[in-house]
């Protein structure tokens, strides 16, 4: 009698260079000793098309056979993998608001410090030139505001809008200043909202507090990438992020993902 060995499906991580959540999920799995197959959709032909055919719209995605989960939420990742790992303490909304202010203000100064040649890139394995990364810092925050103001689903497309058609340096700076002013207005009106209420996102209904936290660390991670660009030119970053700025946020450990 012959026995048939069954092979457990491989855990795959579909990711792209420069993606903040992609780096975070890879670091999370490595930190907890969970083996995975790395699938760089920017480098492996047909990988993104295969992912989209399964129903996923963007990276990062964890997949086991036909099952998959978006990786924007560590809670969703842990549930998908059946991991009993306690959640960390989330910063209160007022602290998150202060980190958004810090992120936008410092990102504006980082852009001001870079020349147009540097902003136009390319840079390492980035999915966008530094000018696009800078725009994305501000757009992540603006998309969060737009979704809340219109009671619409926060979509991946909203967070990416305009990033690949960015304007000259001074216009990017002006855009950041506009987003900061808009955020301050939103915060004055909504600081007493119920942040436990559910908000619609492309990775499912999530507590508003978690979506606000993700917006905050997501924008800050891309702003951290701008400091890597500056340092790669041999320059010293003016007014860099401090340990206090980063503390309490579920950021990736590294500022830049050089994986292939």
Buried (B, 14 or more C-beta within 10 A) or exposed (E): EEEEEEEEEEBBBBBBBBBBBBBBBBBBBEEEEBEBEBBBBBEEEEBBEBBEEEEBEBBBBBBBEEEBBBBBBBEBBBEBBEEEEEEEEBBEBEBBBBBBBBBBBBBBBBBEBBEEEBBBBEBBBBBBBBBBBBBBBBBBBBBBBBBBEEEEEBBBEBBBBBBEEBEEBEEBBEBBBEBBEBBBEBBEEBEEBEBEEEBBBBBEEBBBBBBBBBBBBBBBBBBBBBBBBBEEEEBEBEEBBEEEBBEBBBBBEBBBBEBE
